[in-house]
């Protein structure tokens, strides 16, 4: 699970909850969201990508994910 409280374009906080049974997928989507919002530098991206690839190679999960948006 990850919690997103980054400000939206209008300056108000937005919230997102991420759930997964796959630890590699949840890390991959979290890394992608941080990168998308400019919160992960290139060296951090490279390190995170290497760790995700190793985790996937070790059979801990898969980097592919699908986000299903629900309203609450």
C-alpha positions, 0 to 999 in steps of 0.5 A: 500500500502507498498513500499519495498526498501530492498537491493537484494542479489547483493546489489542493491535496489529492489522495490515492491509495495503492494496493497490490498483492505483488510487492514488485508491482506496488514498488514499480507504480510508486516509482512511476508516480514519484518520477511523474511528479518530479520527486525522483532524480535520475540517479534514484530512478536508475537505482530503483529500476535496478532493484525492481529488475533484480526483484523480478529476476528473483521471482518476487513479483512483476514490474507490470501493473494495472491501475484501476481507479475507483471513486470513494 
